[in-house]
Amino acid sequence: MPFALAGTIASLDPATRTVTVAVVSGNTLVKPYLGQNLVLQTTDLTRFLLRNPDGVATPIAYKDLAIGQNVSAIGQPVDNVWTASRITVGAELTNQP
């Protein structure tokens, strides 16, 4: 079952290409992590997008990510590694505390 989540980038590790997200909302798989940080692994196949004000998404790169950005992500957890297939910057976080 794939995961879907939204939150804020808490940290980045370019050496391992991970993105740590402070989770605000998500599907059933993510519910146990609400209010916690979750490390997302990225790969060469991960798509990075920027959601523009008009709703159109523009491709970006890992290097364009920054701490504090709101993001949404989808992917697959395998053996406790949460690998993101897509990370979109500019998510609207409607469930923030």
C-alpha positions as CSV (number, residue, x, y, z in Angstrom):
1,M,0.0,0.0,0.0
2,P,1.4,3.4,-0.9
3,F,1.7,6.3,1.5
4,A,0.6,9.8,1.1
5,L,1.5,12.6,3.5
6,A,1.8,16.4,3.9
7,G,4.0,18.3,6.2
8,T,7.0,20.6,6.5
9,I,10.6,19.8,5.7
10,A,12.4,19.6,9.0
11,S,15.8,18.6,7.7
12,L,17.7,17.5,4.5
13,D,20.7,15.2,4.1
14,P,22.1,15.6,0.6
15,A,24.7,12.9,1.2
16,T,22.0,10.2,1.7
17,R,19.3,12.2,-0.3
18,T,16.8,12.0,2.5
19,V,14.1,14.5,3.4
20,T,12.8,14.6,7.0
21,V,9.2,15.8,7.1
22,A,7.3,16.9,10.2
23,V,4.0,15.1,9.3
24,V,0.8,17.1,9.5
25,S,-1.6,14.8,7.6
26,G,-1.6,11.6,5.8
27,N,-3.4,8.4,4.8
28,T,-3.9,5.3,7.0
29,L,-0.2,4.3,6.8
30,V,1.0,7.7,8.0
31,K,-1.6,8.2,10.8
32,P,0.8,6.8,13.5
33,Y,3.4,9.5,12.5
34,L,1.1,12.6,12.8
35,G,3.0,15.2,14.7
36,Q,6.3,13.4,14.3
37,N,9.2,13.5,11.9
38,L,9.4,10.9,9.2
39,V,12.5,10.3,7.1
40,L,11.8,9.9,3.4
41,Q,14.4,8.3,1.1
42,T,14.7,9.7,-2.4
43,T,16.2,8.0,-5.4
44,D,17.1,8.9,-9.0
45,L,13.5,8.0,-9.9
46,T,11.9,10.4,-7.3
47,R,10.1,13.3,-9.0
48,F,10.4,16.7,-7.4
49,L,7.8,19.3,-8.3
50,L,7.0,22.9,-7.3
51,R,3.3,23.7,-7.1
52,N,2.8,27.1,-8.6
53,P,0.0,29.5,-7.5
54,D,-2.0,28.6,-10.6
55,G,-2.0,25.0,-9.6
56,V,0.5,23.9,-12.3
57,A,3.5,21.9,-11.1
58,T,7.0,22.6,-12.4
59,P,9.8,20.0,-12.2
60,I,12.6,21.0,-9.7
61,A,15.6,19.1,-8.3
62,Y,16.5,17.8,-4.8
63,K,18.9,20.8,-4.4
64,D,15.8,23.1,-4.7
65,L,14.3,21.7,-1.5
66,A,14.7,23.8,1.7
67,I,14.0,23.4,5.4
68,G,10.6,25.0,6.3
69,Q,8.9,24.3,2.9
70,N,5.5,22.7,3.0
71,V,5.5,19.5,1.0
72,S,3.3,16.6,0.0
73,A,4.8,13.2,-0.8
74,I,3.7,9.8,-2.1
75,G,5.7,6.6,-2.2
76,Q,6.1,3.1,-0.8
77,P,7.3,1.9,2.5
78,V,9.4,-1.3,2.2
79,D,11.2,-2.8,5.2
80,N,10.7,0.3,7.3
81,V,12.3,2.5,4.5
82,W,9.9,5.2,3.3
83,T,10.9,5.8,-0.3
84,A,9.2,8.8,-2.0
85,S,8.3,8.5,-5.6
86,R,7.1,12.2,-5.7
87,I,7.7,15.2,-3.4
88,T,5.8,18.4,-4.2
89,V,6.8,21.7,-2.7
90,G,3.9,24.1,-2.0
91,A,1.4,21.9,-0.3
92,E,-1.4,23.5,1.5
93,L,-1.3,22.3,5.1
94,T,-4.9,22.6,6.3
95,N,-4.6,20.4,9.4
96,Q,-1.8,22.4,11.1
97,P,-2.1,22.6,14.9
